[in-house]
Amino acid sequence: MTYHPKSEFLATIMSRGFLADCTDLEGLDDRFRKGTVTGYIGFDLTATSLHIGNLVQIMLLRWMQKTGHRPITLMGGGTTKVGDPSGKDEMRKILSVEQINANADGIRQVFSQYISYGDGPTDSPLVNNAEWLDKLGYIDFLRDIGKHFTINRLLAFESVKSRLDREQALSFIEFNYMLLQAYDFLELYRRHGCILQMGGSDQWGNIVSGADLIRRVEATEAYGLTTPLVTRSDGKKMGKSAEGAVWLNEDMMSGYEFWQWWRNVADADVGKFLKMFTEIPVEECDRMGSLGGAEINEAKVRLANEVTTLCRGADAAAAAEATAREVFEKGGVGDDLPTVGVHIDEIGHDGMSAAQLFVKSGLVNSGKEAKRLIAEGGARINDAPVEGPGQMFTSNDLDATLKLSAGKKRHALVKLAE
């Protein structure tokens, strides 16, 4: 993209790799220069925590606020009851209202780490679209909003087209999702003067529809902006690890495990991730990303510390780094390793096998995986090789705490539950 924006927000996000598409880049740039812009990103409440794949959007909102504008974090309490078909091969599981509300409580914990909430001109209102979607009269909605959408256009949306091309079912409830998201944009314009919707590149069709609806109904200009799909250098999607999602909430993933994920990223990803997930100046990010040898490892430590500080706080970052140095440099146990308690009634008469311990620790997902790890020599307990999957450990062993290691980088503590 050759356009060079004059507004601080757009110049910042473009230099840091956040921009994929925009409905009218020059027009939006002009609006940012003229005064405070209100923009939003919606988050569906499908889990109790967001994962690091969502950090792109959270950082986008943070930069918006830091450059003097007002971000809105829209909680999808209403749309989660329907389910977004974007990027999905099958219909999402329908969650209960109680589960959706519980997920909202968990997700709010993360937002407050990155964004300031309140009543100030750039403070973010935390809004839930259940406020208006739960009260919608279906016939009125079809008459007032549905008339602005053609079936032809909805069928052309990539999220719909890809499902139909693969002859996979698309439920009528999902088909309505696009109308509801467009309506969210309209409601936020009416309630908060919001003129910008942002999101991942898979949301482009939904975002454009919302901006178009505002133009049709309110005869005013609205804008859409999307971020690229961020992948690791190995082509895998951000947010995933061999063990599953990399969660932002402490109760879903320990500070040490979170810190370690960033510490262990590929060399080729360091510069890009520093630009997107920290506030270090771009020139310094590029410099650190071009390092090699031992120096790139120190850049990874910097990345892990910066991201963990933003997400979990400075104390969590310091504790995780201290544990990592204790474990790797001194061969110790460390104070911040994830710890799993074993109840006495889980231990058999002869004790608990090494394979069972590794499954219990969460370092492997199954007994079969534990046996393979042990057979390949990648399993250690208290830094000693495991003799075999059937090696037994008694309650006395567990009373003293066991350090389990899967390879050189993944560790956990197992001990008797109090």
KASUL-V710993 format. One record per residue. N is the residue number from 0. RES is the residue in three letters. SS is DSSP state (alpha for helix, beta for strand, coil for the rest). OMEGA is omega as a letter, one per 40 degrees, with the letter a starting at -180 (none if undefined). D_FIRST is the distance of its C-alpha to the first C-alpha in Angstrom with 1 decimal. Layout:
N|RES|SS|OMEGA|D_FIRST, N|RES|SS|OMEGA|D_FIRST
This chain:
0|MET|coil|a|0.0, 1|THR|coil|a|3.8, 2|TYR|coil|i|5.9, 3|HIS|coil|a|8.5, 4|PRO|coil|i|10.7, 5|LYS|coil|i|14.4, 6|SER|coil|a|15.8, 7|GLU|alpha|a|16.9, 8|PHE|alpha|a|16.1, 9|LEU|alpha|i|12.4, 10|ALA|alpha|a|12.1, 11|THR|alpha|a|14.3, 12|ILE|alpha|i|12.8, 13|MET|alpha|a|9.2, 14|SER|alpha|a|11.2, 15|ARG|coil|i|13.4, 16|GLY|coil|a|11.2, 17|PHE|coil|a|12.1, 18|LEU|coil|i|9.2, 19|ALA|coil|a|9.0, 20|ASP|beta|i|9.2, 21|CYS|beta|a|10.6, 22|THR|coil|a|13.2, 23|ASP|coil|a|12.6, 24|LEU|alpha|a|10.2, 25|GLU|alpha|i|11.9, 26|GLY|alpha|i|15.2, 27|LEU|alpha|i|15.0, 28|ASP|alpha|i|14.1, 29|ASP|alpha|i|17.2, 30|ARG|alpha|i|19.3, 31|PHE|alpha|a|18.6, 32|ARG|alpha|a|19.8, 33|LYS|alpha|a|22.8, 34|GLY|coil|a|24.4, 35|THR|coil|i|24.7, 36|VAL|coil|i|22.5, 37|THR|beta|i|24.0, 38|GLY|beta|a|21.9, 39|TYR|beta|i|23.2, 40|ILE|beta|i|22.8, 41|GLY|beta|i|25.7, 42|PHE|beta|i|27.5, 43|ASP|beta|a|30.2, 44|LEU|coil|a|33.4, 45|THR|coil|i|34.0, 46|ALA|coil|a|35.2, 47|THR|coil|i|36.9, 48|SER|coil|i|34.0, 49|LEU|coil|i|30.2, 50|HIS|beta|a|29.0, 51|ILE|alpha|i|26.3, 52|GLY|alpha|i|23.8, 53|ASN|alpha|a|24.0, 54|LEU|alpha|i|23.2, 55|VAL|alpha|a|19.4, 56|GLN|alpha|a|20.3, 57|ILE|alpha|i|23.1, 58|MET|alpha|i|21.1, 59|LEU|alpha|i|18.5, 60|LEU|alpha|i|21.6, 61|ARG|alpha|i|23.1, 62|TRP|alpha|i|20.2, 63|MET|alpha|a|20.4, 64|GLN|alpha|a|24.1, 65|LYS|alpha|i|23.9, 66|THR|coil|i|21.7, 67|GLY|coil|a|24.4, 68|HIS|coil|a|23.5, 69|ARG|beta|i|25.5, 70|PRO|beta|i|24.5, 71|ILE|beta|i|26.7, 72|THR|beta|a|27.5, 73|LEU|beta|i|28.8, 74|MET|beta|a|31.4, 75|GLY|beta|i|31.8, 76|GLY|coil|i|35.6, 77|GLY|coil|a|35.7, 78|THR|alpha|i|33.0, 79|THR|alpha|i|34.1, 80|LYS|alpha|a|37.3, 81|VAL|coil|i|35.5, 82|GLY|coil|i|32.9, 83|ASP|coil|i|29.2, 84|PRO|coil|a|29.0, 85|SER|coil|i|25.3, 86|GLY|coil|a|25.2, 87|LYS|coil|i|29.0, 88|ASP|coil|a|31.4, 89|GLU|coil|a|34.3, 90|MET|coil|i|35.3, 91|ARG|coil|i|35.1, 92|LYS|coil|i|38.4, 93|ILE|coil|a|39.7, 94|LEU|coil|i|40.5, 95|SER|coil|i|43.4, 96|VAL|alpha|a|42.9, 97|GLU|alpha|i|44.5, 98|GLN|alpha|i|42.1, 99|ILE|alpha|i|39.0, 100|ASN|alpha|i|40.5, 101|ALA|alpha|i|41.2, 102|ASN|alpha|i|37.7, 103|ALA|alpha|i|36.5, 104|ASP|alpha|a|38.8, 105|GLY|alpha|a|37.4, 106|ILE|alpha|i|33.8, 107|ARG|alpha|a|34.5, 108|GLN|alpha|a|35.6, 109|VAL|alpha|a|32.1, 110|PHE|alpha|a|30.3, 111|SER|alpha|i|32.8, 112|GLN|alpha|a|31.9, 113|TYR|alpha|a|28.3, 114|ILE|coil|i|28.6, 115|SER|coil|i|31.3, 116|TYR|beta|i|33.2, 117|GLY|coil|a|35.5, 118|ASP|coil|i|36.0, 119|GLY|coil|a|34.2, 120|PRO|coil|i|31.4, 121|THR|coil|i|28.7, 122|ASP|coil|a|30.8, 123|SER|beta|i|29.8, 124|PRO|coil|i|32.2, 125|LEU|beta|a|32.7, 126|VAL|beta|i|32.9, 127|ASN|beta|a|34.3, 128|ASN|coil|i|33.6, 129|ALA|alpha|i|37.2, 130|GLU|alpha|a|38.2, 131|TRP|alpha|a|37.5, 132|LEU|alpha|a|37.0, 133|ASP|coil|a|40.5, 134|LYS|coil|a|42.1, 135|LEU|coil|i|40.5, 136|GLY|coil|a|43.0, 137|TYR|alpha|a|41.8, 138|ILE|alpha|i|43.2, 139|ASP|alpha|i|41.8, 140|PHE|alpha|i|38.4, 141|LEU|alpha|a|38.4, 142|ARG|alpha|a|39.7, 143|ASP|alpha|a|37.4, 144|ILE|coil|a|34.1, 145|GLY|alpha|a|34.6, 146|LYS|alpha|a|35.1, 147|HIS|alpha|a|31.5, 148|PHE|coil|i|30.4, 149|THR|coil|i|31.3, 150|ILE|alpha|i|32.3, 151|ASN|alpha|a|30.3, 152|ARG|alpha|i|27.0, 153|LEU|alpha|i|28.0, 154|LEU|alpha|a|28.9, 155|ALA|alpha|i|25.4, 156|PHE|coil|a|23.8, 157|GLU|alpha|a|22.7, 158|SER|alpha|i|25.0, 159|VAL|alpha|a|27.9, 160|LYS|alpha|a|27.2, 161|SER|alpha|i|26.9, 162|ARG|alpha|a|30.2, 163|LEU|alpha|i|32.0, 164|ASP|alpha|i|30.8, 165|ARG|coil|a|32.4, 166|GLU|coil|i|35.4, 167|GLN|coil|a|35.2, 168|ALA|coil|i|36.8, 169|LEU|coil|a|34.8, 170|SER|coil|i|37.1, 171|PHE|alpha|i|37.5, 172|ILE|alpha|i|37.0, 173|GLU|alpha|a|33.5, 174|PHE|alpha|i|32.7, 175|ASN|coil|a|33.3, 176|TYR|alpha|a|30.8, 177|MET|alpha|i|27.9, 178|LEU|alpha|a|30.1, 179|LEU|alpha|i|31.1, 180|GLN|alpha|i|27.6, 181|ALA|alpha|i|26.7, 182|TYR|alpha|i|30.0, 183|ASP|alpha|a|29.2, 184|PHE|alpha|i|26.3, 185|LEU|alpha|i|28.7, 186|GLU|alpha|i|31.4, 187|LEU|alpha|i|29.2, 188|TYR|alpha|a|28.3, 189|ARG|alpha|a|32.0, 190|ARG|alpha|a|33.2, 191|HIS|alpha|a|30.7, 192|GLY|coil|a|28.5, 193|CYS|coil|a|25.5, 194|ILE|coil|a|22.6, 195|LEU|beta|i|19.8, 196|GLN|beta|i|19.9, 197|MET|beta|i|17.9, 198|GLY|beta|i|18.4, 199|GLY|beta|a|17.5, 200|SER|alpha|i|15.5, 201|ASP|alpha|a|19.1, 202|GLN|alpha|a|19.7, 203|TRP|alpha|a|17.2, 204|GLY|alpha|i|20.1, 205|ASN|alpha|a|22.3, 206|ILE|alpha|i|20.0, 207|VAL|alpha|i|19.2, 208|SER|alpha|i|23.0, 209|GLY|alpha|i|23.8, 210|ALA|alpha|i|21.7, 211|ASP|alpha|i|23.3, 212|LEU|alpha|i|26.7, 213|ILE|alpha|i|26.5, 214|ARG|alpha|a|25.7, 215|ARG|alpha|a|28.7, 216|VAL|alpha|a|31.1, 217|GLU|alpha|i|30.4, 218|ALA|coil|i|28.9, 219|THR|coil|a|26.2, 220|GLU|coil|i|22.4, 221|ALA|coil|a|21.0, 222|TYR|beta|i|17.5, 223|GLY|beta|a|16.1, 224|LEU|beta|i|13.6, 225|THR|beta|i|13.5, 226|THR|beta|i|13.3, 227|PRO|coil|i|13.0, 228|LEU|coil|a|16.4, 229|VAL|coil|i|17.5, 230|THR|beta|i|19.8, 231|ARG|coil|a|22.0, 232|SER|coil|i|22.0, 233|ASP|coil|i|24.9, 234|GLY|coil|a|22.8, 235|LYS|coil|a|24.8, 236|LYS|beta|i|23.5, 237|MET|coil|i|23.4, 238|GLY|coil|a|26.6, 239|LYS|beta|i|29.1, 240|SER|beta|i|31.7, 241|ALA|coil|a|34.6, 242|GLU|coil|a|36.7, 243|GLY|beta|a|34.5, 244|ALA|beta|i|32.1, 245|VAL|coil|a|31.4, 246|TRP|beta|i|32.5, 247|LEU|coil|a|31.8, 248|ASN|coil|a|35.3, 249|GLU|coil|a|38.1, 250|ASP|coil|i|40.6, 251|MET|coil|a|38.4, 252|MET|coil|a|37.6, 253|SER|coil|i|39.3, 254|GLY|alpha|i|37.7, 255|TYR|alpha|i|38.6, 256|GLU|alpha|i|37.0, 257|PHE|alpha|i|33.8, 258|TRP|alpha|a|33.7, 259|GLN|alpha|a|34.5, 260|TRP|alpha|a|31.6, 261|TRP|alpha|i|29.2, 262|ARG|alpha|a|31.5, 263|ASN|coil|i|31.5, 264|VAL|coil|i|27.8, 265|ALA|coil|i|26.9, 266|ASP|alpha|a|26.2, 267|ALA|alpha|a|22.8, 268|ASP|alpha|a|21.8, 269|VAL|alpha|a|23.0, 270|GLY|alpha|a|20.1, 271|LYS|alpha|a|17.7, 272|PHE|alpha|i|20.4, 273|LEU|alpha|a|21.4, 274|LYS|alpha|a|18.0, 275|MET|alpha|a|17.9, 276|PHE|alpha|i|21.7, 277|THR|coil|i|23.1, 278|GLU|coil|i|22.8, 279|ILE|coil|i|23.2, 280|PRO|coil|a|21.1, 281|VAL|alpha|a|18.0, 282|GLU|alpha|i|19.7, 283|GLU|alpha|i|22.7, 284|CYS|alpha|i|20.9, 285|ASP|alpha|i|19.5, 286|ARG|alpha|a|23.0, 287|MET|alpha|i|24.8, 288|GLY|alpha|a|22.5, 289|SER|coil|a|23.5, 290|LEU|coil|i|27.2, 291|GLY|coil|i|29.7, 292|GLY|alpha|a|33.3, 293|ALA|alpha|a|34.9, 294|GLU|alpha|i|32.3, 295|ILE|alpha|i|29.6, 296|ASN|alpha|i|32.2, 297|GLU|alpha|i|32.6, 298|ALA|alpha|i|28.8, 299|LYS|alpha|i|29.2, 300|VAL|alpha|i|32.1, 301|ARG|alpha|i|30.0, 302|LEU|alpha|a|27.4, 303|ALA|alpha|a|30.2, 304|ASN|alpha|a|31.9, 305|GLU|alpha|a|28.9, 306|VAL|alpha|a|27.9, 307|THR|alpha|i|31.6, 308|THR|alpha|i|32.3, 309|LEU|alpha|a|29.7, 310|CYS|alpha|a|30.8, 311|ARG|alpha|a|34.6, 312|GLY|coil|a|35.5, 313|ALA|alpha|a|36.5, 314|ASP|alpha|i|39.9, 315|ALA|alpha|i|38.5, 316|ALA|alpha|a|36.2, 317|ALA|alpha|i|39.1, 318|ALA|alpha|a|41.5, 319|ALA|alpha|i|39.2, 320|GLU|alpha|i|38.6, 321|ALA|alpha|i|42.4, 322|THR|alpha|a|43.2, 323|ALA|alpha|a|40.8, 324|ARG|alpha|i|42.5, 325|GLU|alpha|a|45.9, 326|VAL|alpha|a|45.3, 327|PHE|alpha|a|43.6, 328|GLU|alpha|a|45.1, 329|LYS|coil|i|48.6, 330|GLY|coil|a|49.1, 331|GLY|coil|a|50.0, 332|VAL|coil|a|49.3, 333|GLY|coil|a|47.2, 334|ASP|coil|a|47.5, 335|ASP|coil|i|44.2, 336|LEU|coil|i|44.2, 337|PRO|coil|a|44.1, 338|THR|beta|i|47.8, 339|VAL|beta|i|49.4, 340|GLY|beta|i|52.9, 341|VAL|beta|i|55.4, 342|HIS|coil|a|58.3, 343|ILE|alpha|a|61.7, 344|ASP|alpha|i|62.4, 345|GLU|alpha|a|59.5, 346|ILE|coil|a|61.3, 347|GLY|beta|a|63.9, 348|HIS|coil|a|67.4, 349|ASP|coil|a|66.2, 350|GLY|beta|a|63.0, 351|MET|beta|a|59.3, 352|SER|beta|i|57.9, 353|ALA|alpha|i|55.0, 354|ALA|alpha|i|53.0, 355|GLN|alpha|i|53.7, 356|LEU|alpha|a|52.6, 357|PHE|alpha|i|49.2, 358|VAL|alpha|a|48.6, 359|LYS|alpha|a|49.8, 360|SER|alpha|a|47.5, 361|GLY|coil|i|44.4, 362|LEU|coil|i|43.4, 363|VAL|coil|a|44.1, 364|ASN|coil|a|44.1, 365|SER|coil|i|47.3, 366|GLY|alpha|i|50.5, 367|LYS|alpha|i|49.4, 368|GLU|alpha|i|46.3, 369|ALA|alpha|a|48.6, 370|LYS|alpha|i|51.1, 371|ARG|alpha|i|48.4, 372|LEU|alpha|a|47.0, 373|ILE|alpha|a|50.6, 374|ALA|alpha|a|51.5, 375|GLU|coil|i|48.5, 376|GLY|coil|a|49.6, 377|GLY|coil|a|46.6, 378|ALA|beta|i|48.7, 379|ARG|beta|i|50.5, 380|ILE|beta|a|52.7, 381|ASN|coil|i|53.4, 382|ASP|coil|i|51.8, 383|ALA|beta|i|54.4, 384|PRO|beta|i|53.7, 385|VAL|coil|a|54.7, 386|GLU|coil|a|57.8, 387|GLY|coil|a|56.9, 388|PRO|coil|a|55.6, 389|GLY|coil|i|59.2, 390|GLN|coil|a|59.7, 391|MET|beta|i|61.1, 392|PHE|beta|a|60.5, 393|THR|coil|i|63.0, 394|SER|alpha|i|62.8, 395|ASN|alpha|i|64.0, 396|ASP|alpha|a|61.0, 397|LEU|alpha|i|58.6, 398|ASP|alpha|a|60.5, 399|ALA|coil|a|59.3, 400|THR|coil|i|55.6, 401|LEU|beta|i|54.0, 402|LYS|beta|i|50.7, 403|LEU|beta|i|49.0, 404|SER|beta|i|46.3, 405|ALA|beta|a|44.2, 406|GLY|coil|a|43.0, 407|LYS|coil|a|42.1, 408|LYS|coil|a|39.5, 409|ARG|beta|a|40.7, 410|HIS|beta|i|43.8, 411|ALA|beta|i|45.8, 412|LEU|beta|i|49.2, 413|VAL|beta|i|51.8, 414|LYS|beta|i|55.0, 415|LEU|beta|i|57.7, 416|ALA|coil|a|56.7, 417|GLU|coil|none|58.6
